[in-house]
Amino acid sequence: MLLLSADEMAEWRSCAEEARANRKGPGQLPVRVRANLMPMLNYYLGSFLAASGLTELGRQWLVAGALNEEEALMSNSYLSSFLDRHGGALAMPAVVFADPAPYIHFTGVPTMRDSRRRFLAHCANSLPHFNAPVRIVDIGCGDGALTAALVESLRAAGKVGDVKELALIDRSPAMLAVAERTVGKVLDKSVLKLMPGKIEDLAGRLEGRYDIAVSALAYHHMPLEQKRVNLGMLRPRMDHFIVFDIDANNDLPEQLSPELALSVYQSYGRMINLVFMHDAPVDLALSCVDAFLMTEEVSFLIEPRGRRNDYHMLKTQWHDLFEETLAPEFSCRCDTSCYADDYIGLFTLHYGR
């Protein structure tokens, strides 16, 4: 992932303020920027202006940026096309996860499918053998497919036998209903405990101690300060905590900041690229992009911290968080990449008691 120096961030902010104050379009600003970052600066200026109410001017910057993008990273193209499809409005077109289908399609994209397989292998390799029936809680279980696969993977590895309880937590009732059916195919439904809602609201209601707490692409739905509080509540209620997440700088940077735009450009641009590379009907791919990925991307661009949907962190920040909130009772048992390219990474991080 590419990052900006302090001087570059100041330069980008200055360009954005001048473009907004004087209605400057592409080619009208004396910009000093690394050549490879020029499309990313265009994206920052375009999203900054669009979020400031100057949508058409912002679109001009995005269209200009699209001319110099590389094939694997086309965020200017995707965002300008999104504006065209939605009447020029920079607004979230859907409620994320209200319909499970776009997310389920995303998890079936080859890169995500392979990454999830690696995550399952990491869990099986790093967890200890459990002699007694285990209690598992899945925080943000989604459609339950990964949960079911985890149980089967741990059984195949001889790490677990019987499951005493599997608590499924998800804020989407539609997702939870799918998860109940999916996990119910590998476990008796009597051991399932459905908990609709956010972990921020449910941590205090967990009873007893869970052998394994797992959260795949879900624990990032709260900002760092809430993660600290929540992990403090979860610590006495779990023995192992395993996170599968995106390595991206999308938490601490504020709305309309160059560092947030640069990170979103890379992380979401790459994820959308992976969706469109997958052989699928165009309508299904567009639904996945608009009702899931682009809805989250727009949230970063128009909503401040505390209101937006997602707060992906850099893996170093996850380590700092776990050391602050879980150590010394817990130590790192696994820190492994599930996928990595120049712009985005997916990782497994396991801390155990």
C-alpha positions in Angstrom: 0.0 0.0 0.0 1.3 3.5 -0.9 1.3 6.2 1.8 1.9 9.9 1.7 4.5 12.0 3.5 3.5 14.9 5.7 4.6 17.4 3.0 2.5 15.5 0.3 -0.6 15.5 2.5 -0.2 19.3 3.0 0.3 19.8 -0.7 -2.8 17.7 -1.6 -4.9 19.6 1.0 -3.8 22.9 -0.5 -4.7 21.8 -4.0 -8.2 20.7 -2.8 -8.9 23.9 -1.0 -7.8 26.0 -4.0 -9.9 23.9 -6.4 -12.9 24.3 -4.2 -12.5 28.0 -3.6 -11.7 29.0 -7.2 -13.6 26.2 -9.0 -10.4 24.9 -10.6 -10.6 21.9 -13.0 -8.0 19.5 -14.4 -5.0 21.3 -15.8 -5.7 24.5 -13.9 -3.6 23.8 -10.8 0.2 23.7 -10.5 0.5 20.3 -9.0 3.7 18.7 -7.7 3.1 15.0 -7.3 4.9 11.7 -7.9 3.8 10.6 -11.4 2.4 7.3 -10.2 0.2 9.1 -7.7 -1.4 11.5 -10.1 -4.5 9.3 -10.6 -4.8 9.1 -6.8 -4.6 12.9 -6.5 -7.3 13.2 -9.1 -9.4 10.8 -7.1 -8.9 12.8 -3.9 -9.7 16.1 -5.6 -12.7 14.6 -7.4 -14.2 12.9 -4.3 -13.4 16.0 -2.2 -15.2 18.3 -4.5 -18.1 16.0 -5.0 -18.5 15.6 -1.3 -18.4 19.4 -0.9 -21.4 19.8 -3.3 -19.4 20.5 -6.5 -20.3 17.2 -8.1 -19.8 18.1 -11.7 -16.4 19.7 -11.0 -15.5 16.6 -9.0 -16.6 14.4 -11.9 -14.2 16.3 -14.2 -11.3 15.4 -12.0 -12.3 11.8 -11.8 -12.7 11.5 -15.6 -9.3 13.1 -16.1 -7.8 10.7 -13.6 -9.3 7.7 -15.3 -7.2 8.4 -18.4 -4.0 7.5 -16.6 -5.1 4.7 -14.4 -3.6 1.2 -14.5 -5.8 -1.7 -15.4 -5.6 -3.3 -11.9 -6.7 -0.1 -10.1 -9.4 2.1 -11.7 -11.1 3.9 -8.9 -11.6 7.1 -10.9 -13.3 5.1 -13.6 -15.5 3.3 -11.0 -16.5 6.4 -9.1 -17.3 8.5 -12.2 -19.3 5.6 -13.6 -21.1 5.3 -10.3 -22.0 9.0 -10.4 -23.3 8.6 -14.0 -25.5 5.6 -13.0 -26.9 7.5 -10.0 -27.8 10.8 -11.6 -24.6 12.6 -10.4 -25.4 12.1 -6.7 -22.6 11.1 -4.4 -24.9 9.3 -2.0 -25.0 5.7 -0.6 -27.5 3.8 -2.9 -28.3 1.0 -0.5 -28.2 -0.1 3.1 -25.2 -2.5 3.4 -26.1 -6.1 4.1 -29.9 -5.5 3.9 -29.8 -7.9 1.0 -27.3 -10.7 1.5 -26.8 -11.5 -2.2 -24.2 -8.8 -3.1 -22.0 -9.8 -0.2 -22.4 -13.5 -0.9 -21.3 -12.9 -4.5 -18.2 -11.0 -3.3 -17.2 -13.9 -1.1 -17.3 -16.1 -4.2 -14.8 -14.0 -6.2 -11.7 -16.2 -6.7 -9.3 -14.1 -4.7 -11.7 -14.0 -1.8 -12.5 -17.7 -2.0 -8.8 -18.5 -2.0 -8.1 -16.1 0.9 -10.9 -17.7 3.0 -9.4 -21.1 2.4 -6.0 -19.8 3.7 -7.8 -18.3 6.7 -9.3 -21.7 7.5 -5.9 -23.3 7.3 -4.3 -20.7 9.5 -7.0 -21.3 12.2 -6.5 -25.0 12.1 -2.7 -24.6 12.3 -2.7 -22.0 15.2 -5.5 -23.2 17.5 -4.7 -25.8 20.1 -6.5 -29.2 20.5 -9.7 -28.9 22.5 -10.5 -32.0 24.5 -13.9 -30.9 25.7 -16.9 -29.8 23.6 -16.2 -26.2 22.5 -18.1 -23.0 22.6 -17.6 -20.7 19.6 -18.9 -17.2 18.9 -18.8 -15.7 15.4 -18.9 -11.9 15.5 -20.4 -10.7 12.2 -21.2 -14.2 10.8 -22.6 -13.0 7.5 -24.2 -15.7 5.6 -22.6 -18.4 7.8 -20.7 -20.1 5.0 -17.3 -19.4 6.5 -18.5 -20.3 10.0 -19.7 -23.7 8.7 -16.4 -24.2 6.9 -14.4 -23.3 10.0 -16.2 -26.0 12.1 -15.6 -28.6 9.4 -12.0 -27.5 9.0 -11.2 -27.7 12.7 -12.9 -31.1 12.9 -10.9 -32.4 10.0 -7.7 -31.2 11.6 -8.7 -33.0 14.8 -8.7 -29.7 16.8 -12.3 -29.9 17.9 -14.9 -32.6 18.4 -18.3 -31.8 19.7 -19.6 -28.2 19.6 -21.4 -27.3 22.8 -22.6 -23.9 21.5 -22.1 -21.7 18.5 -23.3 -18.1 18.9 -24.0 -16.3 15.6 -23.9 -12.5 15.9 -24.9 -10.3 13.0 -26.5 -6.9 12.6 -28.4 -8.0 9.5 -31.5 -10.1 10.2 -31.4 -11.3 6.6 -27.8 -12.5 6.9 -28.6 -14.1 10.2 -31.5 -16.1 8.7 -29.2 -17.4 5.9 -26.5 -18.2 8.5 -28.9 -20.3 10.6 -29.8 -22.4 7.5 -26.2 -22.7 6.4 -24.6 -23.6 9.7 -27.6 -25.8 10.5 -26.3 -28.2 7.7 -23.2 -29.0 9.7 -24.3 -28.7 13.3 -27.5 -29.6 15.1 -29.6 -26.4 15.3 -30.0 -27.0 19.1 -26.4 -25.7 19.6 -27.0 -22.6 17.6 -27.6 -19.3 19.4 -28.8 -16.4 17.2 -27.9 -13.0 18.5 -29.2 -10.2 16.1 -27.4 -6.9 16.6 -24.0 -5.3 16.8 -21.3 -6.7 19.0 -21.0 -3.2 20.6 -24.4 -3.8 22.1 -24.2 -7.5 22.7 -20.7 -8.0 24.3 -22.1 -7.5 27.8 -24.8 -10.2 27.2 -22.4 -13.0 26.4 -22.6 -15.6 29.1 -19.6 -17.7 30.3 -16.4 -18.0 28.4 -16.1 -19.0 24.7 -13.1 -21.1 23.6 -13.0 -19.4 20.3 -14.1 -16.0 19.2 -13.8 -15.3 15.5 -14.6 -12.3 13.3 -14.1 -12.3 9.6 -14.4 -9.0 7.7 -16.6 -7.7 10.5 -14.8 -6.4 13.5 -13.8 -3.3 11.5 -17.3 -1.9 11.6 -16.5 0.1 14.7 -13.8 2.8 15.1 -10.6 2.3 17.1 -11.9 3.9 20.3 -14.9 1.6 20.3 -12.8 -1.5 19.5 -10.7 -0.7 22.7 -13.9 -0.7 24.9 -15.4 -3.7 23.2 -12.3 -5.8 23.5 -12.1 -4.9 27.2 -15.6 -6.4 27.5 -14.8 -9.5 25.4 -11.4 -10.3 27.1 -12.8 -12.2 30.1 -15.4 -14.0 27.8 -13.0 -15.7 25.4 -9.8 -17.7 25.2 -8.8 -17.2 21.6 -9.7 -14.3 19.3 -9.1 -14.7 15.5 -9.6 -11.9 13.1 -9.6 -12.1 9.3 -9.5 -8.6 7.8 -8.3 -6.1 5.3 -5.0 -4.4 5.7 -6.0 -0.8 5.0 -5.6 2.7 6.5 -9.4 3.4 6.6 -9.9 4.0 10.4 -8.0 6.9 11.8 -7.9 9.3 8.8 -10.7 11.9 8.9 -13.3 12.5 6.2 -12.0 14.6 3.2 -8.3 13.9 4.2 -5.7 12.9 1.5 -4.6 9.9 3.5 -8.2 8.5 3.7 -8.8 9.1 -0.1 -5.5 7.4 -0.9 -6.3 4.3 1.1 -9.9 4.1 -0.2 -8.6 4.5 -3.7 -6.3 1.5 -3.3 -8.4 -0.8 -1.1 -11.8 -0.4 -2.7 -10.5 0.2 -6.2 -8.7 -3.2 -5.9 -11.7 -5.0 -4.5 -14.0 -3.7 -7.2 -11.5 -4.7 -9.8 -11.5 -8.2 -8.4 -15.3 -8.3 -8.7 -15.3 -7.2 -12.3 -12.5 -9.7 -13.2 -14.7 -12.5 -12.0 -16.7 -14.2 -14.7 -20.3 -13.4 -13.7 -23.4 -11.7 -15.2 -22.9 -8.0 -15.5 -26.1 -7.2 -13.5 -24.9 -9.4 -10.6 -21.4 -7.8 -10.6 -22.9 -4.3 -10.7 -25.3 -5.2 -7.8 -22.3 -6.4 -5.8 -20.4 -3.2 -6.5 -23.3 -0.7 -6.0 -25.2 -2.3 -3.1 -22.0 -3.4 -1.2 -18.6 -2.1 -2.1 -19.5 1.3 -3.6 -22.0 1.9 -0.8 -19.2 1.5 1.7 -16.8 3.5 -0.4 -19.2 6.5 -0.6 -19.7 6.3 3.2 -16.0 7.0 3.6 -16.2 10.0 1.3 -19.3 11.7 2.7 -19.5 10.6 6.4 -17.2 11.5 9.3 -15.7 9.1 11.7 -18.3 7.8 14.1 -21.0 7.7 11.4 -19.5 5.8 8.5 -19.8 2.1 8.1 -16.3 0.8 8.1 -13.0 1.3 9.9 -10.4 -1.1 8.4 -7.0 -0.7 10.1 -3.4 -1.4 9.2 -2.2 -4.7 10.6 0.3 -2.9 12.7 -2.6 -1.0 14.3 -4.4 -4.2 15.0 -1.3 -5.5 16.8 -1.1 -2.3 18.8 -4.7 -2.6 19.7 -4.4 -6.3 20.8 -1.2 -5.6 22.8 -3.0 -2.7 24.6 -6.2 -4.5 25.3 -5.5 -8.2 25.5 -1.8 -8.6 26.6 -0.3 -9.9 28.8 -3.0 -12.5 29.3 -3.1 -13.1 25.5 -0.2 -13.5 23.1 0.0 -13.5 19.3 -0.3 -17.1 18.0 -0.6 -16.3 14.2 0.1 -13.4 12.0 -0.2 -14.6 8.4 -1.1 -13.2 5.0 -4.1 -14.6 3.2 -3.6 -12.4 0.2 -1.4 -9.5 -0.8 -0.7 -7.3 -3.8 0.7 -3.8 -4.2 -2.5 -2.1 -2.9 -4.4 -4.4 -0.6 -3.8 -7.2 1.8 -5.9 -9.7 3.7 -4.6 -11.3 6.9 -5.2 -13.7 9.7 -4.4 -12.5 13.2 -4.8 -14.8 16.2 -4.3 -13.9 19.9 -4.7 -16.7 22.4 -4.9 -16.8 26.2 
